[in-house]
Amino acid sequence: MCSREGVSLQRGMNFGIGSGHSVLLMSLRPGAPYEDQISDDGRILEYEGHDQPTKAGGPDPKSLDQVLFTANGTPTQNGLFYRAAEAFRNGESPPEQVRVYEKVRQGIWVYTGHFLLVDAWFANTGDREVCKFGLRLVDSDVDEPSDETLDEEMSHTRIIPTQVKLEVWSRDKGKCVMCGSKENLHFDHIIPYSKGGSSATAANVQLLCAKHNLQKHDHIV
């Protein structure tokens, strides 16, 4: 993940860090710190904004409203993403392109897909106000045509279930099945999605490094 982006990702929201794109880190695991959700059969990501920083002796950030600006008036990461979503809604700019990575286990992050930031709003949880961001999945990643889509047959979802990713990662021992590389790994359809392949189970998913993923793309071997 960090190798692909060329930066050390120390936070979950990273606006404008790449060449024409931003990065979000998410988690759907039980106990995750934020309420990220997938809907519309995997095509829509509802991403929760992030809390104010923890301060020694200060209140629990989970008790505070999420904010768009710091005390000195500079935009937070919430604010940067919110402003971009508003610009798109107002017809002032195209949607921000966002790469999303999911945490599936401690220390293991996997690429989830290329999304467009299309909406932002505030939601009341009963105790505080939190930012919400709506992102729509792009059918293919124009920067890297990796086969990251999922089984159309299984509810037409394009987000690989966490359990499938974990099973494949364990089976393939966290390395490319072609060359054994542990760098820049991708989840790949053995029979490509575009050829009717399914990834509802781990049987049609494998780990490939970027080199072999690109070489195989859309070719049945």
ZAMARGU-4260 file (C-alpha; in steps of 0.2 Angstrom, whole numbers, plus 5000, padded with zeros to 4 digits):
<rodrens>
0) 5000/5000/5000 | 5013/5013/5005 | 5025/5007/4991 | 5011/5009/4978 | 5007/5026/4984
5) 5025/5032/4987 | 5021/5039/5004 | 5020/5033/5022 | 5001/5033/5026 | 5000/5037/5044
10) 4981/5042/5045 | 4965/5036/5037 | 4961/5051/5027 | 4974/5058/5015 | 4967/5071/5003
15) 4977/5075/4987 | 4992/5065/4991 | 4994/5056/4974 | 4995/5062/4956 | 4977/5067/4954
20) 4969/5056/4968 | 4967/5055/4986 | 4968/5039/4998 | 4956/5033/5011 | 4959/5019/5023
25) 4944/5009/5029 | 4938/4994/5040 | 4923/4984/5041 | 4929/4973/5055 | 4919/4972/5071
30) 4926/4985/5083 | 4933/4996/5070 | 4934/5014/5076 | 4923/5022/5062 | 4906/5016/5055
35) 4911/5013/5037 | 4898/5004/5026 | 4896/4997/5009 | 4879/4997/5001 | 4870/4996/4983
40) 4878/4979/4981 | 4896/4985/4984 | 4895/5000/4972 | 4893/5014/4986 | 4905/5017/5001
45) 4898/5027/5015 | 4914/5033/5024 | 4914/5041/5041 | 4925/5056/5044 | 4938/5056/5057
50) 4938/5063/5075 | 4947/5077/5082 | 4965/5073/5089 | 4967/5066/5106 | 4974/5079/5119
55) 4982/5075/5135 | 4969/5079/5149 | 4956/5083/5136 | 4939/5075/5132 | 4937/5059/5123
60) 4937/5063/5105 | 4922/5051/5103 | 4912/5063/5113 | 4916/5078/5102 | 4908/5083/5085
65) 4918/5080/5070 | 4924/5097/5063 | 4929/5104/5046 | 4942/5116/5052 | 4955/5117/5066
70) 4954/5130/5079 | 4966/5141/5069 | 4954/5140/5054 | 4964/5128/5043 | 4954/5114/5035
75) 4955/5096/5043 | 4955/5081/5032 | 4936/5081/5034 | 4936/5098/5028 | 4946/5095/5013
80) 4936/5080/5007 | 4920/5089/5012 | 4925/5104/5001 | 4929/5093/4986 | 4912/5084/4988
85) 4903/5101/4988 | 4912/5107/4973 | 4906/5092/4963 | 4888/5094/4969 | 4889/5112/4964
90) 4895/5108/4947 | 4912/5117/4950 | 4924/5103/4947 | 4924/5084/4943 | 4923/5072/4957
95) 4938/5068/4967 | 4946/5052/4963 | 4950/5041/4978 | 4959/5025/4980 | 4952/5015/4995
100) 4962/5002/5005 | 4954/4990/5018 | 4961/4984/5034 | 4958/4965/5035 | 4969/4960/5049
105) 4982/4969/5060 | 4996/4975/5048 | 4987/4969/5033 | 4979/4981/5021 | 4972/4977/5004
110) 4967/4988/4989 | 4948/4989/4988 | 4945/4999/4973 | 4945/5016/4964 | 4930/5027/4969
115) 4923/5044/4965 | 4919/5056/4980 | 4901/5062/4975 | 4893/5067/4992 | 4896/5073/5010
120) 4884/5077/5024 | 4883/5078/5043 | 4874/5065/5053 | 4868/5065/5071 | 4872/5049/5080
125) 4862/5055/5096 | 4878/5060/5105 | 4887/5071/5092 | 4888/5076/5074 | 4899/5066/5062
130) 4904/5069/5044 | 4899/5056/5031 | 4905/5054/5014 | 4897/5045/4999 | 4909/5037/4986
135) 4904/5028/4970 | 4914/5013/4963 | 4923/5015/4947 | 4921/5000/4936 | 4940/5000/4933
140) 4955/5008/4939 | 4962/5019/4925 | 4979/5020/4933 | 4982/5002/4935 | 4970/4989/4926
145) 4970/4976/4940 | 4957/4964/4941 | 4950/4970/4958 | 4931/4967/4954 | 4921/4954/4962
150) 4908/4941/4958 | 4893/4949/4948 | 4884/4933/4951 | 4884/4935/4970 | 4872/4950/4972
155) 4883/4959/4959 | 4895/4965/4972 | 4912/4972/4967 | 4919/4973/4985 | 4929/4957/4990
160) 4922/4951/5006 | 4934/4952/5020 | 4933/4934/5024 | 4938/4929/5006 | 4953/4940/5007
165) 4958/4933/5023 | 4956/4915/5016 | 4966/4919/5000 | 4980/4928/5010 | 4982/4913/5022
170) 4981/4900/5008 | 4994/4909/4997 | 5005/4913/5012 | 5004/4932/5009 | 5015/4931/4993
175) 5013/4931/4974 | 5008/4913/4968 | 5019/4916/4952 | 5035/4922/4959 | 5034/4923/4978
180) 5035/4941/4979 | 5028/4949/4995 | 5028/4967/4988 | 5013/4976/4980 | 5001/4962/4980
185) 4984/4961/4972 | 4969/4950/4973 | 4966/4943/4956 | 4953/4932/4948 | 4960/4916/4941
190) 4946/4917/4928 | 4944/4935/4925 | 4928/4944/4930 | 4926/4951/4912 | 4926/4932/4906
195) 4912/4927/4918 | 4923/4922/4933 | 4917/4922/4950 | 4925/4927/4966 | 4911/4923/4978
200) 4924/4910/4986 | 4942/4909/4987 | 4943/4896/4974 | 4944/4909/4960 | 4955/4922/4969
205) 4973/4922/4970 | 4987/4933/4976 | 4998/4941/4962 | 5011/4954/4962 | 5009/4970/4952
210) 5020/4963/4938 | 5011/4947/4936 | 4994/4954/4939 | 4996/4966/4924 | 5003/4953/4913
215) 4988/4941/4916 | 4975/4955/4916 | 4959/4949/4906 | 4968/4933/4900 | 4963/4916/4905
220) 4978/4905/4908
</rodrens>
